Structures are given as C-alpha cells and as structure tokens.
Amino acid sequence: MVYQWKDGTRLKADAEKVGNEIEQIKGPKTPEAVVKKARSERTELHKCFEWDDSAAAIQYRLEQARYVLRTISIVREVEIPGSDTPRKVVVRAYENVNTAKGDDEQERAYVATEAALAQPELRAQIFNRLSRMIAEATEIADAYRYLSPEISALGDRLHEIKKEMKTGAKSA
C-alpha cells in the first residue's frame, strides 16, 4: 500500500512508514493501540505525538477548548415562508476564521457565526470551507462508488451541488 498525509496535515513523520507501522498493529486499530505502538522512540509514529507530559496536557486542554467552541450551538426559531409554524434551527455559535488583515499572516480565532457571516471576507472563508467539505465528500463518494448504489447516487448529487455552487459563485 502507498500512504500519504491528507492535504494540510502538519505532521513531520513519513506517512509511508507510519502507515506500515499502523498495519503492524495486531487487532483493531484503536487510538490506544496506536499510542502504545508510538511509545517506542524507534517508531516513526513516535514523531506524531507530544511526549512531554506538561506540554501534552496544555495541548490537550487547548484541543478541549477548540472542541467546546466548535460544538456549542444556538437554537433559533425561524419563520418559514408559507408555513404557520416556526421551525427550530440549530447553528454553530462560533466559526473558526482567519482574522489577520494581511494575506501572509495567520491569526485564527472563533467569531460569532452571525458576525462572521456579516463580514464579506469572513463569509468567503466559511463558504470556501463548505466548498472544500463538499469536494472532500464528493471524492469519498467517488472512491466508494463501486461499493454501493446509494453511495453512487449520493456522489452524483454531490457533483450536481458542486456545479451549482460554481454557477452561484460566478453570478454573485
């Protein structure tokens, strides 16, 4: 098998070696099994983890904070045209966006969703992330297309959505 990291991955380890080491794990490939294998400094997997317990604890808490910010939601009642009853809609409370003013800078922060959508440059980031997610889902559906007619049909619909988004972006 040939292994590579997904685009945007910041791991310094060799993906081919890591993939082969994961394959060597007997039984289910659980996170616990991967960490156990990675404890050995002789493995490439070892490079994928922070082994300083103090630094790891801080990083873990930061990841917990990111999780809180990603998952906290707002419930709203929205009027639906042509309907007498409002509908409950759940949306993310915060969006993770680049708030830096220059192109070369990276200053990410969580901004209230409504505030982010009200600013054209932040709204564009959200739209681009959504487009990337649809593209990724399309790639997965295309790769799994042969496994199931339902996945094949979903892949076809995702391709239609991608075309609609490109058309909509051009006319906007």
N, C-alpha and C positions, 0 to 999 in steps of 0.2 A: 504494500500500500504506500501511497505517497501522501505525506502530511504537510500542511501549511497552516499558518495562523490566518484567521479571518482578518480582513482589511480593518485597519485601525487598532489592532491589538498592539499593546505596548510591552509585551514580554520579550526578553532578550534571549531566551533559550531557543535552541534549534528545534523547530516544530517536528521535523522528521524523527529526531532522537526521542523527543517527548512522546510522540505518538507510539513509537515502538515500545517505550517503557510502559506506557499505559496498557498496551496489548499484552505485555508480560504478566500483568496482574491476573492472578487466578481468581475466578469467580466474578461476581458483579463489580462493575467499575464504579464504586461509590466514592463520594468525596473523602470519606475516611480512609478507604483503600489507597487513594491517590496520595494523600498526605503521608500515610505510613510509608509508601514507596519513596516519596520525595525526601524523607528524613535523612536518607543516606546522601552524604555530600558527593558521592561518586556518580549520582544520577544527574541527568540533565534537568529532570523535574525539580530538583533542589533549587535551581535558579529561578523558578516561578514563584517562590514563597519568601516572605519576610520571616527570618528565623530569630531576630532579636525580639524577645517577648514584649518588652516595653513598647517598641515601635509597632509591633503587630497589634498590640492592644489599642493603641491610638488609631491605627488604620482601621481596625475593626469598628471602633466607635464612630469614626467618620463614615464608614460604609453604612452603619446603622442609621446615622443622621440622614444620609442620602436616601435610604430606604423610606424613612419617615416622610421626607419631602416629596418623594416620588409617589407615595401611596395615599397621602392624605387627600381627601376629595371633598367637594362641595356638592350638596344636593339642592337642586333648584326645581321649582315648579314652573314649567314653560307652557305658555298658551300655544295650542296647535291650531293653525287656521282651519276653519271648517269643523272644529270639534268643540263640544260644550265643556269637556273636562280637561283640565290641565294635565300635562304629563310630567312625571318626575324624571329629571335628567341628572346623572352623576358625572361630574367633570373633575379633572385634576385641579387641585388648588394652586399648584405651582408648576411652572415649566422651567427646565434647565436650559439656559441660553447663554450665549457668549455676549457679555455686556461691555466688552472692551470697545473703544472707539476706533482703534486702528486695525487694519487687516492683519498685521503680523502678530498682534497681541492676542493672548488667550486669557480672558478673565471670566470664568464661568460662574454663574450664580442662579439661584432659583428665584424666579419672578412670578408674582401672582398671575395666573393664567389670563385673566381679563386685561390686566395691564400689558402683558406681553403681546396679546393679540391686537391691542390698540396702537402699538408702535410698529410701523411697516418693516423695519429691519429685524425685529424680533419675531413678528408674524411670519416673515420669509423663512427664518430659521425653523420655526415649527412646521411650516409647510414642507420644507426640504427634508426634515426628519421623517415626516409622514410619507413623503415620496420614497425615501430610502427604505422605510419599513415595507411599503407595498412592493418595491423592487425585490427586496430580500424574500418576501413571501412568494412572489412570482418565481424566483429562482428555485426555491424549495419545492414548490408545486411542479415546476418543470422537471426537476430532478426525480421526483417521486411519481410522476405522471403514469409511468408504466405499472405502478403497484395497485392503482385503484381508479375506477371510472369517476368516482366522486372527486378525487384529487385532480384528475384531468379536467373535469368540468370547472372546478374552482380555479385552476390555472388559466383556463380560457377567460373566465370572468375577470381575473386579476389583470390579464393582458388588456382587456377592454377598459378597465379602470385606469391603467397607466396611460392609454391613448387619450382617454377623456381628460385626464389631468394635464397632459401636454397641450391638448387643444385649449383647455380652460386657461392655462398659464399664458399661452400666446395671445389670447384675446383680452386678458386682463391688463 
